[in-house]
Amino acid sequence: MQIEYYNPTRLIFEPGALARLGEVAGHYGQKALIVTGGGSVKRSGIYDRALASLKDAGIAVAECSGVEPNPKITSVRRGAQIVRDENCDVIVALGGGSTMDASKAIAAAALYDGDPWDMIFHGQPDPHIPTSALPIITVPTLAATGSEMNMAAVISNEETQEKSFMQAECLFPRVALVDSELTLTVPQDQTAYGVCDIITHVTEAYFNGVDGTPIQDRFAEGVILNAMEWGLKALADGNDLEARSQVQYASILALNGWVNAGTNGGYPVHMIEHTVSAYHDITHAAGLAIIDPAWMRFAAEHRPQKFVQFAERIFGLKAKGADDLDCALKGIDRFEEFLKSLGCPTRFSELNIDDSLITRYAQDTLRIVHDEDGNLPARPAMTEADIVKVLRSAL
């Protein structure tokens, strides 16, 4: 076993934490760029509360609003220019994963003379990996992506129909200010998608990681079970603060590096979904809900043992042995049924996506992310034909 873990983000997790925004931001700057999405933070009054906290602390404010659900590189360019024009010295991400991802890219782009798209891995030979960024404070209003406490961001390019990621140490937020009261107004569909996103983050490393990590397996299974139990409660009663808090904490743990420390796994489901949603601009977790069970069935045929463990520990099924493929597939069926119970789609036809671009999805995925043999990193590594097979099975 070999583990290296690092996460410098300070986590403040408590109901009412939004009131501390000005206090926290004052340690990093005197003029904040608040990055927001489509307007829900203003309709709910969250924006005004954030603004009041900043102003009470003597911090001036500029705004970059209108960040898209799949954040576009055009919004990153716009935000970086606002930073320069307004002389902002700290970034406040107020919103969901898209807002937080855009904020990370803006924080680095503001200090970069080139095109911000250079920083996104999209198959170019020499991507620019940023080494400096403005300090970032994340204030998530949605439990889903875990972006509040990691060093990655996913950005789309409408012109080239590409969606991929950037990753650099300088992108770690300085503070994640997590107030689960802010998620009480999240609608049911976004709550459901958030639960799906959380679980997929965990299952990616769980199924694709190296062998011999039993403690990490138990961490992962705990997060999955927690997200399932409390996610259903949050769906049943959106005002259940305890349920919202438990889901929010699961979101953070799912992708802050701790649960998957030492597993060194690939993220094939995410990589494939990024390509699909670059063409169709679908909700990220809707794509995950479709692709993840399809990928699981493909992978289970090659190495059923981990999927048998998943079936036994998550759904209480009883296997005849470690190689019991029937038990493994039943566990995947149960997982897919759980996603359906949340209201998530599990077939591309539900989103009116046909098979006309399946080969292109596979080719684009491999162009952006591949190992030394040209395959998608996963267990097992995936060829173009494998990706097509998985996608076709999800139609």
N, C-alpha and C positions, 0 to 999 in steps of 0.2 A: 504493500500500500504506500502511495506517495501523495501527500496533501500539501498544498500551498494555498493559504486563504488570506485575503486582504480586502477590507472594506472600510474606508475612512469616513463614510457618511454617518453623521450624528443623527440618531433617530429620536424624535420626540413624539410619542404616541399616547394621546389622551383626548377625551372629549373636551371640546372648548379650546383646543390648542391653537386655533386660528387667531385668537386674541393675542398670541405671543409673536405674531409675524413681525411686527415692527421691531420688537426687542431683538429678535434673532437676526433680522436683516441688517440691523445697525452695526453688527460686528463685521460686516463685509462690504458695505458701501453706503453712499449717501443719496444715490438716485437709482431707483429700481425700474427695470422694464418688466411689467406684468404681462405675461403671455397667456392668452385665453383662447377658447375655442369658439363654438357657434353661438354662444349667448346665454346658455343655461345658468352660468355663474352670476350673470347680471339679473336674470329673471328671478332667481332664488334669493337674491340679496347677499350672496357670498362675496361677490366682488366689492360691494360697498363696505362690508365688514373688513375685508382685507385692506382696502384703501384707507379706511379710518385708522386701522392699527398702524399702518406705515406712516401716515401723516402725523399721528400722535407722537411717533418716535422721531419726527423731524426729517423723514425720508421723502424726497421728491419722487414723482412717479411719471413714467411714460407707459404707453400701452401698445402691444401688438395683438390685435384681436383677429378672430376669424380663422384660426388654424383648423385645417380640415380633419375629419375623422381618420383618414390615412394622410398624415401630414406631408405636404408637398414641398419640394425644394424651393419653389417660388416663395412660400411663406418664410422659409429659412433666410433666403436672400433679403426679403423685405424686413424681417426682424433685425437682421444684422445691420442694415442701413439705419434703422431707427436708433439702434444702440449708438452708432457713430454720430448721427445727427443730434441726438439728445444727450450725449456724453453719459450714458448709463454705466454704472460700475457693478451692478449685481442684477441677476435674472431671477424673477419669481415665476415659477410655473404653477398656474392656478387652473387645474382642470384634470382631465383624464390622461391616459397614456400618450395619446397623440400630442397633447399640449406639452407634456413633460419631454417627450422625444424631440419635438421641435425646439424646445428651450435649450436642450443640450447642444443641438446643432447650431443654434443661434449663438450660444455662448462661445463656441469655438470659432464659428465663422466671423464673428465680430473682430477677432484678432488675427484673421488670415487674409492675406492680400489676394488670393486666387478665388476661383469659383468654388463655393461650398460643396458642389456635387463631386469635386475631387476627393472629398473626405469619405464618401460613401462607397463601400465595396460593391462594384458593379462589373467586375471582370477586367478592369483596366490594369495594365502591368505594374504601375507604381502608384497606388493610392496614397494620398496624403494623410498620414495619421497624426492628428493634432497633438501637440505637446503642451498647449496652454489654452485656457478657456476662462471666461469670467466666472466668478462664483455663482453657483446655482442653488436656489432653495426650492424644493418641490413641495407643493401643497395639493395632494391628490384629492379629487372629488369623486373618484370612482375606484372600486377595488377590482383590479383586473391584471394589469400588465406588470406590476412590480417595478416599473421604471423609476419610482421615487428613490430607489436605493441601489442602483447599479450604474455601470459605465457604458451602457449601450443605448442606441437610438435607431429607430427604423424610419426611413424617409423614402418617399415616392417621387418619381419624375414622370409627369404626365406626358411630356413631349416624347420621351423614349420608351414609355410604358415599362418602366423598371421600378422595382421596389426592393430595397436592400438595407443594409445596416452599416453603422459606424460604431467603432469601439475604441476607447482610449482611456487611460487612467485619469486624465484631466477632466473627464466628463462625469466622474462621481459627484453627485450633489454634495454640497457642504453640509446641508441639513435637510432631512425629510421631516416636515412638520405634518403629522398625520392626525387628523381630527375626524373620527368616524361619523360624527354628527353631520358632516358635509355630504355623506353618502345616503342620507335618509330620503332625499328627493330623487334618487336614481330610479328611473322607470324599470318595470319588470324585465323587459327584453334586454336592457343593458346589464341588469343584475345577473341574468342568466348567462349572458355572453361572458361576463366577468368571471363567473365560476368556471366556465369551460376553459377560459384562458389560463386561469390559475392552475387547474389540474393538468393541462397540456404542458405547461412549463415544467411541472414535476415529472410527468411520465416520460418526457423526452430524455432527460438524464437517467431516469430509472431504468428504462429499457435499452438505452444506447450506451450506457456507461460500462466501465471495465468491471470485471468480476471481483469478488472479494471485498465488497463494501457493505457489510450487513448493517452497520449502524446507520449509514446514510440511507439504506433501504427503509429502515424503520422510521427515520425522519420523514422520508418521502411519503410513506404510507400514512403517517400521522397527518401530514398536511392534506393529502387527498381525502382522507376520511373526514377531517374537519371541514374542508370546503364543501363536501357533499352534504354533511349533516346540517351545517349552519347556513349553507347556500339555499337549501330548501326552506329553511325557516325565514330567511330574508325575503324569499319570493312570496311566501305565504303572508308575511306581514312586513311591509317595507319600513315601518316605524319601529321595528324591533332593534333597538340600539345594540343590544348584546350580540344579536346575530350579525348585524352589520360590522361590528368590531371584530368578531371572530373571522369573518370572511376577509376583512381588510388585513388582518395580521397574516392570514394564510397567503394573501397576495404578495406581501412583502417577503416572507420567508421563501416563497416559491422561486424567487429570482434575484435574491441578494447575494447568492453565491454560497450560502452556508449549507443548504440541503444537498446541493450537488457537488460540494467540495471533494476533490479526489476522484470523481467519477469519470471526468474527461470525456463525456459523451457528446455526440453530434446532436443536431436539432433538425432532422430531416423534414419533419412535419411542418415546422415553421418556415424552412427554406422553400418548400414546395408551395405553401400557402402564400408566401410573399409574392411569388411569381403569378399565381392565379389572381390575387386581388390587385396586382398592378394592372391587369387587363380589365377587370370587372369592377374595381372599387367597392368590393363587398366588405362588410364588417369583418375584421380580422378573425374574431372568434367564431363567426359563422363558418368561415372557411376551415378553421381548425376542427370544428365539430364534425365536419364532413370527412376531412382527410385523415384525422387521427385514428378512428376505428378501422378505416380501410388499410392504413399503413400497419396497424397492429396485426391484422389478420395476415398480411403479407409476411411480416417479420416473425410471427409465431410459427409459421410453417418451417422456418429455417432454424429457430432456436426456441422451442416452446417452454423451456424451463422457467424463465423469468415471468412469462405470462401465466404459467400455472401458479406461481407464487402470488401474482397479482390477483388471480381468481380466488385463491384460498383466503388470502389475508384481507382483501377489500370486500369480497362478496360472500365469504364463508362457504365457498364450494369445496367439495372433497375430491381430490384427484386420486387416480389409481397409482400414480407415480410421477416423478419429476418431468417425464417426457409425455405426459398425457395431453396430447394435442386437443382432444375433444373437450377436456376441462378448460384448457386455455381459451379455446374459441367461445365456450359458453361464458367465460368471464368477460370477454370482449363484447359479446352480445348484451350482457347485463350493463356494461358501461355505456354502450350505445343507447340502451333503453333509458338509462339515467339521463343522458343528454336530451333525449326526446321529452322526458318528463319536465325538463327545464324549459322546453319550448324551442330548443336549438334545431336547426335543420341537420339532417344526416345524409342527404343526397344532393348532388349538384342540381338535379332537376327542380328541386324546391326553390332554387334561386335563378331558374331559367338559364342555366349554363349547360351547353351541349358539349359534344365531343370534338367540335371543329378545330379547337386549338390545343388539344391535349399534347400532341408531339411538341408543339412550340413551348408549352409550359415546361416540359421535361428538358428541352434543350436550353432554355433560358436559365433554369435552375442550375444546371451543370456548368453553364458559362460563368455564373457568378460564384458558385461554391463547388469545389471539387478537390479530391485528394490527388496524390501524385499519379494515380492510375486513371484519373479523369472521372472517377465515380463520386457520388454524393456521400459524404461521411455519415455513417450510420452503422447499426448492427442488424443485418448485414449491410455492407456498402452497396449503394444502389446504382445500377446502370440506367441509361436512358429508357431501355425497355422495361425495367423494374418500375420506374416512376410512372410510365404510361400505364402499366398494369394496375398499379394502385389507383390512379386517377380514374381509369375506366371502370374499376369495380365500385366506384363511388358515384357513378352517374345516376 
